[in-house]
């Protein structure tokens, strides 16, 4: 928990944010203060500022990598039928956002729970977020149909957060799935279910 708090403070400093003490807008300003008019004018503007959740970018990652961080690296080519890849989603929050909102992954407009080592084991195929800082997340996916497809990632699926902008909560990318000359073995172990979506904080 101490490491997470340190990360959020570093993130706030990196993007030039200054924390506002709780209840500062409700404290009366002494009449003798020279900065009273400016403070009173700035107070409502600060209070009215809303958080903003956004998807900065999406891409297909190296789903067969042995190290978790390598799964965030772009695949760099079209995937094959039966090849495990990762659906990566780069999530940003400005300045921060409360927890309780959901993130979901879609293939061709249909929500997916993933397939492979890292899957979402919920009926809705959504992952409820509890972090207040930006992060990059992925789930595994195995394409089974050759041809053109789309991958989309959406945050705050049910509009749980009142944001300054609702127009940047999703991003989509097109990709092509190729048919290999030989079938690729499916590296799936249904006896040992995965822990769900994997993520790493932004540095």
N, C-alpha and C positions, 0 to 999 in steps of 0.2 A: 504493500500500500504506500510506503514511503517513497519507493521508486516511481510509482505512478503519479504521485503528487508532484515530485520533482520534475517529471516529464511535462506535466501540464503547465507548470510555471515557466519552464524553458520555452515551450511552444508559445505561450503568451508573450514572452519577451521577444522571441524571434520575429513575431509578426507585428510588433510595436503596440501591444495592448497594455493598458494600465488598469489593474483591478480597481473597481469602485467599492469602497467599504459598504457593507450592508447597512441600509437605513440612512445613508448619507443624505439622500434627497429629502428626508423627513425632519432633519435637525434644523432648528431656526438659526439664521445667520445673524450675528450681532450687528446692530445698525452702524457701529463704528468701523466695521471692516471695509477696507478700500475695495476689496474684490467682490463685494456682495452682489452688485448688479450682474456681473458676468457669471457668477456662480449660480444665481437664480435663473438666468437665461439658459445656462448649459444643463441645469438639472433635468428639465423635462425632456431634452433631446437625448440624454444618456438613458433615461428611464424608458424612452420609447424604442430604443434600439432592440431589434429582435435578432435571435441567432439565425444562422443560415447554414443548412446542410446542403451539400452538393456532391456530385460524382465528377471528379476531375478527369478521369480517363478509365477505359476498360480495355482489356486485351486477353488473348489466349496465352497461358503460360506453359512451362515445361512440366507437365503432369507426371512424368516418369522419373523426375529427379529424386535422388536419394536423400538430399538435404532439403529441409523445409523451405529455407530462404530461396533456393534455386527455383522453386515453383513460381515465384513472383517474376522471374525473368521471362521476357517475351519468347514465344515459341519460334518466331522468325520465319515461319513457312506455313503452308496449309496442313492441317492435321489429316491423318488417315482414318478410314473407317476402323473402329475397334481400338484406336489409340487413346490412352488416357491423357487428357490435358487438364489444365486448371483454368477456371473462369475467374479472372482477377478483376477486382474493383477497387479503385483508389478513391477513398472517401475523405472529404474535407469538411471541417466545421469552423465557422467564423462568427463570433469569436469562440464560442463554445455552445454546446447544446445539452439539454437534459437527457437522461437515459429514457428507455422505454419505447423508443421507436424501432421500426423493423427494416431490415434489408432483405432483398430478394433477388434471385438470379433467374433470367428468362432465356429460353432458346426458342426462336421462331414464335415469339409472343406467348409461349406457354411456360409457366413457372416450373422450375426444376429443383429437385432436392439434391442433385448431384449424383455421382456414381463413382465408386472406388474407395480409396482409403478415407477421404474426408467428405462426409456427407452430412446433411441436416436431417435429424431423426425427429421431425415433428410433422403432424398431419398437414400443416399449411405450407411446408417447405420454406418457411421464413425464419430468420435469425433475429431475435430481439436484442438490440444494442444497449449496452450499459456504459459505454465510454463517453467522455466529454472532450476528447481530443481526436484529431484526424488519424486515420489508419488505412492500411491496405489489406484487403481480405480476399480470400479465394475459397472455392470449393472445387472438387474434382468432377470431371465430366467425360463421358465416353460417347463420341458421335457414332451413330449406327447407320445413318443414311447419307450416301454421297450427294454432292451438289452444293448449291448455295444456301447459306443459313445466316441467321442473325443472332447475336448475343447482346442482351441488355441487362444492366444492373440498375436497380431502383432503391433509393433510400427513403425512409419515412413513408412507407407504402400506404399507411392509413391516415396520414396527415395528423399524427399525434403531436407534432411540434408546430407552433405558430411561427413561421419563418418570415424573414424580410423578402425572400423570393422563393416561389414554388416552382419556378421554371427551370431550375438546374438540378432537379432531384434524380435525373436518369440520364444515362448515356448508352448509346448502342453502337455496335460495330458489326460489319458483315464479314463473313469468312466462307471459304470453300472447303469442303471435305472431299478428299480423293479416295478412290477405291484402290487398295494395294493389290499387287499381283498375288501375294500370299496373305491369308488371314493373319491378323496380329493376335497373339494370345491375349485374352482378357485377364489382367492382373487384378482380380477382385476376390476378396475373401469374405463371403457373407457370414461366416461363422464368427468373425471378429469385426463388429461394426466400428466405423470410424467415430472420432469424437465430435464431428461437426465442422463448421467452417473454421479455417485457420486464418490468423491475422498477425500483422506486425505494426507497431506504432510508427508514425512519421517522425523522422529525425530532423 
